[in-house]
Amino acid sequence: MSDLKSFLTKVAQDPSLNSQYAADPDGTMKAQGLSDADREAVLSGDRAQIGARLGLSPQAFGVSVNVTITLGISIP
């Protein structure tokens, strides 16, 4: 099982994995071993849900939890 933060870092740094993710997000996350809960959070696009899966405090959600997943990932 992969952890979400490591997966997001890999997608941001690996152009091949990024392309795979862009073409098939759920399939790529499954192949990388993400849990159902992590995959559901990412696919929902809900910042609070993703932040919770990343272990961020709820206070961070209002400040700056920015996860952009398309052709790249930005985690400020």
C-alpha positions in Angstrom: 0.0 0.0 0.0 1.4 3.4 -1.0 0.8 6.5 1.0 -1.0 9.4 -0.6 1.7 12.1 0.0 4.4 9.9 -1.6 2.1 9.2 -4.5 1.3 12.8 -5.1 5.0 13.7 -4.9 5.8 10.9 -7.5 3.1 12.2 -9.9 4.5 15.7 -9.6 8.1 14.6 -10.3 7.7 11.7 -12.8 6.4 12.8 -16.2 5.5 9.2 -17.2 3.5 8.6 -14.1 1.9 12.1 -14.5 0.8 11.1 -18.0 -0.6 7.8 -16.8 -2.5 9.6 -14.1 -3.9 12.2 -16.5 -5.2 9.4 -18.8 -6.6 7.1 -16.0 -6.5 8.6 -12.5 -8.2 5.8 -10.7 -6.4 3.0 -12.5 -3.0 4.7 -11.8 -3.8 5.1 -8.1 -4.9 1.5 -7.9 -1.7 0.3 -9.7 0.3 2.4 -7.2 -1.4 0.7 -4.3 -3.4 3.6 -2.9 -6.2 2.7 -0.5 -9.9 3.0 -1.5 -10.2 5.9 0.9 -7.3 7.8 -0.6 -8.5 7.2 -4.1 -12.0 8.4 -3.2 -10.7 11.5 -1.6 -8.6 12.5 -4.6 -11.3 11.7 -7.1 -13.8 13.8 -5.1 -11.6 16.9 -5.5 -12.7 17.9 -2.0 -9.8 19.8 -0.5 -10.9 19.1 3.1 -11.2 15.4 2.4 -7.8 15.3 0.6 -6.2 17.3 3.4 -7.6 14.9 6.0 -6.1 12.0 4.1 -2.8 13.8 4.1 -3.0 14.4 7.8 -3.4 18.1 7.6 -5.2 19.9 10.4 -8.7 21.3 9.7 -7.3 24.8 10.3 -5.1 24.4 7.2 -8.1 23.9 5.0 -9.1 27.5 5.2 -5.5 28.8 4.9 -4.1 27.1 1.9 -4.7 23.5 1.0 -4.2 23.5 -2.7 -4.0 20.2 -4.5 -4.2 20.5 -8.3 -4.3 17.3 -10.2 -4.3 17.4 -14.0 -1.0 17.9 -15.6 0.8 18.5 -12.4 0.5 18.7 -8.6 1.1 21.7 -6.4 1.2 21.3 -2.7 2.2 24.6 -1.1 
